[in-house]
Amino acid sequence: SLFFALHLAWASIGTYWLVRKLDRRPESALLAAVIFSLSGKLAAHTALGHASLVAGLAWTPWARAFRHLALSRRSTAFASLTGVALAVQVTTPTYALVYTA
């Protein structure tokens, strides 16, 4: 249970940060974070105990946020972090990585 709670929190924080980096209001970012972390996909995999799928999907907003920052700031540091987030997803079932890519 702690594993799932931490990964859902990680997904929420990542989604909030991504939406804020897209220059949206805090209220919008909070709503997006709640919607993503409680979405049908994550809720179903959490209920069924699919730990690796939840872990992989939790990295999706982080990879997207790092990619956005790498492109907008032309930053190799954020490009590297994008690679790290995608590498973490490689260790999980491949469709999480395909969704992110």
N, C-alpha and C positions, 0 to 999 in steps of 0.2 A: 504494500500500500504506500509506503514511504517513497519507493522508487517511482511509482506512477505520479504521486503528488509532486515530487521534485521535478519530474520531466514536464508535467503540465504547467507548473510554475515557470520553468525555463522557456516553454513555448509562449506563455503569456508575456513574459518580460521581453522576449525577442520580438514578438509582434508589436508590443507597445513601442519599443525602441525603433523598429522599422517604420512604423506609421509616423512617429515624431520626426524621423529623418527625412520623410517625404513632405515635411512642412505642413503637417496637419495639426489641428487643435488637440490638446490633451484629452478632451472628452471623446473625440473620435478615436484616438489611439487606445483609450481604455475600452471603449466598446469593441473595437477590432480585436483586442487581446482576449476579451471575454468570449467573443463569438468564436475565435479560432480555437481557443483551448477547450471550449465546451462543444465544439462542432460534433456532428454525428460521427464523422470518421474517427476522431480521437476518442470520443466517448465509447463507441462500439469496441474499439481495440483495447481500451482500458478495461471495460467490463468483461471482455473475453480473456484478459490476461496476456495479451500479445505485447510483451515487454519490448521486444526489439523493434516492433513497428512504431510504438509510441515514442521510443527513444529516437528513432530516425526522423519521424515527422516533427519532433520538437526542435530539430535543428534547421528546419526549413526557413522560418523567418530570419534566423541568424545569417544563413547563407545569402538570402536575398538582400538583407540590410548591408552586409559586407560588400556584396557585388555592387550595390547602388553607390556606396561610398567609394569603392575602388574606381568606378567609372566617372563619378561626378568630381572627385578630387584628384583623379589620376594618381592614386596612391598604391604603391606596390605592397605596403603593409596590409591594407585592406584586401588587396588581391590575394595575398598569402592567407589571410584569415578566411577568405571565401574558400580557398583550397582546403583549409583545415576543416571547415564545416562540411564540405562535400566529402572529405575523407572519412569523417565520422559516420556519415550516412552510408558509405561503401560497406561498412561492417554490419549493416542492417539489411533486411530484404530490399532488393533493388528498386522496387517501385517508389519508395520514398525518395531515392536519389533521382529517379526519372521525373517525378513530379517537380522536384526542386529545379532540376536542369531545364 
